[in-house]
Amino acid sequence: MEYRYISDVKPKDLWFIAMIRTYRSLAGVVNVVFTVAMIMLSIRFWGTSGPFIRTLLMFGCILFPILQPFLVYLRSIKQLETLPGRVELLFDDNGVHVSSDGKQEDIKWNKIVNAIKQSNMIIVMSDRNHGYMLTNRILGDEKDEFYDFLCKKIRN
């Protein structure tokens, strides 16, 4: 079996991963608790506060649900600029073959750490911190079949 894909990572894909990582951690819980507390404080003290306090209350209410995702998206755009342009990935019985900008790397299956299936992508982890993102746009109808192939090869 052989699968060939050209990686097409967009800023929204990097943003999605960053937001999932944040909101599945303790920081995400703190963000939610802080936002709910700020909304409750705003409701309670809005009528008795002056313009400066109202500004602080509004800032606290929009900090995590609006400003943080926007800033993470801007960071995703900058991060995308550092990634190689066209990355071709070939998955076969021997491993993963990566071609980018005239360079080629072969990764054996025993070096692949994990395959993570998200709702909109599969991430093939080449080590604990690095991986290759394959979005549903790229995978199409082969997503489940490809994920099963990955799981079989990684476990062997």
N, C-alpha and C positions, 0 to 999 in steps of 0.2 A: 504494500500500500504506500502511496506517495501523495503528499499534499504540498502544493506550492501557492504561496501568497505573497503579495507585495504589501508591506505594512504601510498604512495610511493613517497616522496618528494626527488627530486634530486637537486644538486647545481644549475643547469641551471634554475630550476623553481624559486628558490629564487632570482637568478640573474635577471630573466625576470621581476619579480615583482618590484625589486629595480630599474631597469632601467625605467620601465613604470612610477613609482612614481616620479623619478627624471625628466624625460623628459615631464611629464604633469604638471610640476610646473614652477615657475618663475626661479628656478635654471637651468632648462633645456633650457629655452629661453636664459638665460645668457650664458650657455655653447655653444649653437649654434652660437650666435652673436660673442662671443669671438673667436671661431674657424674660422669663416668666416673672421673676422678682421685679425687674425693672418695669414691666407693664403694670403689675399690681401697685408698685410705688407711684407710678405716673397717674393711675386712676385715683389713688387715695389722696395725693398731695397736689394735683393739678390746680385746683381752685384756690389754694392758699399760697401758692408759690409765685415768685417773681419771674421775670423773663430769663434771667441767667439760669436759675434752677430748672425751669421748663426746657431750656436748651439742653442742659445736661441730661435730663430725663429722656428727651427725645433721642439724643445721641446714644444713650444706654439701651434704648429700645431697638434701635436699628443697627447697633454695632455687629452683633453676630448673625442675625438673619439676612442682612442686606450688605453691609460693608465688607464683612469677612469673605463671603463668597465672591464678591466683585474683585477684591484684592487677590484672592487665590486664582481667579481667572486671569488677571493681569500677569501673575507669576507664571501661570501655565503657558501663556503666550511667549514669555521670555525663555522658559525652559525648552519650548519646542524649537526655538532658534538654535539651541546647542545640540539638538539631536541630528543624526545624519539624515540627509534628504530621502533618498529612495533605498529602502531596505527590502531585499527579497529573501524570503524564508522558504526553505525546502525541508520538509519533514519526511523521512523515509525510515526504513528498518535499521539503518546505520546510525542515525542521529539527526541533528538539526544542522543544516548547512545555511549559513548566513552570508549574503553578498551585499556589499554596500560600497559605493564609490570606488569600484575596482578592487576592493579588498574582499577576501573570503575567509571565513572561519568555520571550522567544523567542530560541533559540540556533540560528544557521545552521549547516549541516553543516561549512562550512569553519572554524568555531570549535571544533568537537569535536576533541579531540586524539587520543583512542584509545578503543577498546572492549576491555576485558579480560575474558576468559572464564575463570572459575574453576570448580571442580567443583560448587559450590553456588550460584553467582551470576554475573551479568554486571555489570560496572562500566562506565558510560559516563562517560569523563573529559571534563569541560568545560574544564579546563586541567590543568597539570601536578600540581596539588595537590588539586583538587576534582573530585568526580564524583557520580554517582547510582547507587546500588546497587539492582539488581533481582534478588531471590533466586529460586531455583527454585520456591518457594511461589507467587510472583507470576507467573512466566513459564509454568509448567506445561509442556505439550507443545510450546509454541512456542519454546522456548529456542534450538534450533539454527537454526530459520528466522529468528528475530529477530536472532540474532548475524550470520547471513549478510547480512541486510538492513543492519545497522549497518556491516559491513565494506564493502559496496558504496557506501554513502553517504559514509563517511568518506574512502575512497580517491578519490572523484570530485572 
